[in-house]
Amino acid sequence: MGTAQPVPPPSPLKEEDLVATLDGSEVNQVSTESKPAPAPAPRRWRRARALIDLVVSQWLLLAMGLVIGLAYCFPSVGKRGGYVASQWTVTYGAVILIFFVSGLSLPFDKLLKHARNLRLHLIVQTMSFLVTSATFFGIACAARTSSHIDISTLVGLIATGALPTTISSNVVMTKQAGGDEAATMVEVTLGNFLGPFISPLLIAKLYLPAVSEFRAWLPAEATDNLPQLYRNVMLQMGTSVFAPLVLGQVIRAIWPKQVQWAIVKLKLGKLGSLCLLSLIWSTFCTAFASKSLESINTQTIVFNVFVNLALCITFTTLSFYLARPPDTLHRLSPTIFRRADKPETISICFCAPAKTQALGIPLIAAMYSTATDETRALIQVPMILYTAEQILVGQVMVALFKRWVNQDVRGSVELGHGAGAESEPDTPAVDESKDRSGSSG
């Protein structure tokens, strides 16, 4: 009998032949070299997918273009006093929905915390009433000598600069960007409470009387109509802001689990974006129906568009550095030059530069009650253009701020990966980011 041949030892497994299971054990895996690599997607499909992703991510901007086009084609539908009575259904209804959902979403302690934040109030309200109004007035004074610029629109610029911050779009875009929605709600409420008292004084008592060209546009009946203006604005604020906010907070306190389920499952956060689109649609319907844009020369329109755009970007940049001073100033005096956190900074950047049309239109109507509709429309043109452009700039800022906030989330996840597999640090990092995004929206 022949001797048995020795059995050769098994060849050692290559590293790519092993895969770790969830419990840490190792099992054999067919070598990746034996599997054909998946064919890359066709270039045409990749481009189409990238285009689809872009459209989905910027759907609100595209929808804004659509509603503006509809407003141009059918202005009678959404104008004030039109078929849908937008002065009630949109001006009240959309804002009520926004603040009711916000009341359901926000913890009361966050609202109380920001109500006591004096530094936040100082930055936002000083920018909103003093810095912006003085800048608008300076530009109007510099442009008054030009024969190509209508004086009426310069008066409208001054009136726009004296207005408080807007309500609905600030709340919606702060939530979209991952900012501090509670801080925004406190500031827009405070600003629109002070606005009916401060704005008419800035316009009729400080800025218009200071220059002879503007003095002719000084409304003689301004002071007579201010008490009625105060009553109208306080009624609107109470109905569309305070009441739905308080109701939402009460429902949240009584049924917290059910409210949280409704917010997540019914996607109530998307409702704010739809309300914002309805406000934009109504604004442009009113503008196109009044023919005010057609009665102004091209040079004046171009001047307004570019001045508004430059000011909106400048005020946003200034607000950012007021909220987060440079490191050199912060190190010099950490108490005075304290840096706000990222969510609060986002709130400041949306609130400080913005102007409200909801208060601006009734304010002009009350101050110029005996003037013609054309005169009021001419003064309101800069206001309409600025509020439209601030939303366009705001949507760009939403994308930039979301990327800025997500840097912290990515950094925490990368830090967790570097700490090793034993401590499993990834899960807390992801949960923390979810909590942060959930609390902001």
Stockholm file with secondary structure:
# STOCKHOLM 1.0

chainA/1-441         MGTAQPVPPPSPLKEEDLVATLDGSEVNQVSTESKPAPAPAPRRWRRARALIDLVVSQWLLLAMGLVIGLAYCFPSVGKRGGYVASQWTVTYGAVILIFFVSGLSLPFDKLLKHARNLRLHLIVQTMSFLVTSATFFGIACAARTSSHIDISTLVGLIATGALPTTISSNVVMTKQAGGDEAATMVEVTLGNFLGPFISPLLIAKLYLPAVSEFRAWLPAEATDNLPQLYRNVMLQMGTSVFAPLVLGQVIRAIWPKQVQWAIVKLKLGKLGSLCLLSLIWSTFCTAFASKSLESINTQTIVFNVFVNLALCITFTTLSFYLARPPDTLHRLSPTIFRRADKPETISICFCAPAKTQALGIPLIAAMYSTATDETRALIQVPMILYTAEQILVGQVMVALFKRWVNQDVRGSVELGHGAGAESEPDTPAVDESKDRSGSSG
#=GR chainA/1-441 SS CCCCCCCCCCCCCCGGGEEECTTSCEEECCCGGGSCCCCCCCHHHHHHHHHHHHHHHTHHHHHHHHHHHHHHHCHHHHSTTSTTCHHHHTTTHHHHHHHHHHHHHSCHHHHHHHHTCHHHHHHHHHIIIIIHHHHHHHHHHHHTTCTTSCHHHHHHHHHHHTSCCCSHHHHHHHHHHTCCHHHHHHHHHHHHHHHHHHHHHIIIIIIGGGSHHHHTTCCTTHHHHHHHHHHHHHHHHIIIIIHHHHHHHHHHHHCHHHHHHHHHHTTTHHHHHHHHHHHHHHHHHHHHHHTTTTTSCHHHHHHHHHHHHHHHHHHHHHHHHHHSCCHHHHHHCTTTTCCCCHHHHHHHHHHTTCCCHHHHHHHHHHHTTTSCHHHHHHHHHHHHHHHHHHHHHHHHHHHHHHHHHHHHHHHHHHHHHHTCSSSCCHHHHHHHHHHHHHHHC
#=GC SS_cons         CCCCCCCCCCCCCCGGGEEECTTSCEEECCCGGGSCCCCCCCHHHHHHHHHHHHHHHTHHHHHHHHHHHHHHHCHHHHSTTSTTCHHHHTTTHHHHHHHHHHHHHSCHHHHHHHHTCHHHHHHHHHIIIIIHHHHHHHHHHHHTTCTTSCHHHHHHHHHHHTSCCCSHHHHHHHHHHTCCHHHHHHHHHHHHHHHHHHHHHIIIIIIGGGSHHHHTTCCTTHHHHHHHHHHHHHHHHIIIIIHHHHHHHHHHHHCHHHHHHHHHHTTTHHHHHHHHHHHHHHHHHHHHHHTTTTTSCHHHHHHHHHHHHHHHHHHHHHHHHHHSCCHHHHHHCTTTTCCCCHHHHHHHHHHTTCCCHHHHHHHHHHHTTTSCHHHHHHHHHHHHHHHHHHHHHHHHHHHHHHHHHHHHHHHHHHHHHHTCSSSCCHHHHHHHHHHHHHHHC
//
